[in-house]
């Protein structure tokens, strides 16, 4: 299993809405994430909108993201969530991940 972490920036004025949507993620989106090999997936949000994501996959974040991009439900979710993220070009959040380098892990 490979661990991956990433950051994104949520618009500070949309934090409460963003959190509300993640308390009620569409069941078909959850199924698609699991089917695409996303495991132990967590999101953490700072008060200024910095979002930290953590996921475990068999073959890394890029491959897992590519599998999700192939699903119709992901396209719908990304379009729905796009207004919540700071992006110069309105791109979907799953194309904006800034992956972090793991420098330590306690087994």
Backbone torsions as a table, in degrees:
resi	resn	phi	psi	omega
1	UNK	NA	133.7	177.5
2	UNK	-105.7	135.0	176.9
3	UNK	-93.0	143.9	176.6
4	UNK	-141.4	145.8	176.5
5	UNK	-133.6	149.1	-178.8
6	UNK	-150.4	163.6	175.0
7	UNK	-125.8	155.6	172.8
8	UNK	-146.5	169.7	178.2
9	UNK	-121.2	115.7	175.7
10	UNK	-87.7	142.1	177.7
11	UNK	-62.3	121.9	-175.9
12	UNK	-55.1	-33.5	-179.1
13	UNK	-75.7	-5.7	-178.4
14	UNK	-115.1	11.9	-174.5
15	UNK	-58.3	-46.8	-176.1
16	UNK	-64.7	-41.0	176.9
17	UNK	-63.7	-43.6	179.9
18	UNK	-58.1	-47.5	179.8
19	UNK	-63.2	-40.7	179.7
20	UNK	-60.9	-42.1	178.8
21	UNK	-64.7	-31.4	-179.7
22	UNK	-83.3	-11.2	170.5
23	UNK	-79.8	-13.3	-177.4
24	UNK	-138.3	51.2	178.4
25	UNK	-61.5	137.7	-179.0
26	UNK	-55.1	132.4	180.0
27	UNK	-55.0	-37.7	-179.8
28	UNK	-69.6	-26.4	174.9
29	UNK	-71.2	-42.6	177.2
30	UNK	-60.4	-43.1	178.1
31	UNK	-61.8	-41.3	-179.7
32	UNK	-65.4	-40.8	177.6
33	UNK	-60.3	-47.7	179.4
34	UNK	-61.8	-44.5	-179.5
35	UNK	-63.4	-29.3	179.9
36	UNK	-85.8	3.0	174.5
37	UNK	90.7	15.5	176.7
38	UNK	-81.2	124.5	180.0
39	UNK	-132.4	151.3	177.3
40	UNK	50.6	43.0	-175.4
41	UNK	-84.9	126.1	180.0
42	UNK	-136.6	148.2	173.2
43	UNK	-123.7	138.5	178.5
44	UNK	-126.5	138.5	-174.1
45	UNK	-126.5	128.2	176.1
46	UNK	-89.3	157.5	-175.4
47	UNK	-62.3	-21.5	177.8
48	UNK	-90.2	3.7	177.1
49	UNK	98.3	-2.6	177.0
50	UNK	-67.7	123.6	179.7
51	UNK	-107.0	129.6	176.6
52	UNK	-114.7	126.0	178.3
53	UNK	-115.6	146.0	177.5
54	UNK	-133.3	135.6	178.1
55	UNK	-149.2	152.4	173.1
56	UNK	-116.3	133.7	179.9
57	UNK	-138.7	164.7	176.6
58	UNK	-72.6	-31.3	-170.0
59	UNK	-137.0	24.8	173.3
60	UNK	96.4	163.7	-175.9
61	UNK	-64.8	-41.8	-178.0
62	UNK	-61.0	-45.9	-179.8
63	UNK	-66.3	-41.7	179.5
64	UNK	-65.5	-38.3	178.2
65	UNK	-67.6	-38.6	177.6
66	UNK	-62.9	-42.3	177.8
67	UNK	-62.1	-42.2	178.8
68	UNK	-64.9	-38.5	-178.4
69	UNK	-60.8	-22.7	-180.0
70	UNK	-79.8	-8.4	-176.8
71	UNK	-96.0	139.4	179.8
72	UNK	-64.0	-37.1	-179.2
73	UNK	-64.5	-36.3	178.2
74	UNK	-64.0	-41.6	178.4
75	UNK	-60.2	-41.6	178.7
76	UNK	-65.6	-44.5	-179.2
77	UNK	-64.3	-45.0	-178.5
78	UNK	-63.2	-40.7	177.8
79	UNK	-65.4	-40.1	178.8
80	UNK	-64.3	-39.9	-175.5
81	UNK	-88.1	-14.8	-175.4
82	UNK	-51.2	-40.6	-178.3
83	UNK	-64.9	-13.9	-178.0
84	UNK	-83.3	-12.7	-174.7
85	UNK	-107.9	143.6	173.8
86	UNK	-77.0	120.7	-179.8
87	UNK	-153.8	132.8	-178.9
88	UNK	-65.0	-28.6	-174.0
89	UNK	-119.0	8.4	179.2
90	UNK	72.9	18.8	-179.2
91	UNK	-64.3	156.0	175.9
92	UNK	-67.5	144.3	-175.4
93	UNK	-57.7	-35.7	-176.9
94	UNK	-69.9	-5.2	173.3
95	UNK	-101.4	-2.0	-176.2
96	UNK	-109.4	3.0	-178.3
97	UNK	-52.6	129.1	170.2
98	UNK	-102.0	97.1	-175.8
99	UNK	-69.8	138.7	-179.9
100	UNK	-99.3	147.0	177.0
101	UNK	-82.3	129.0	175.9
102	UNK	-77.1	127.4	-179.5
103	UNK	-114.7	-10.3	178.1
104	UNK	-161.3	142.8	174.0
105	UNK	-147.3	126.8	176.6
106	UNK	-91.0	110.9	179.1
107	UNK	-76.4	NA	NA
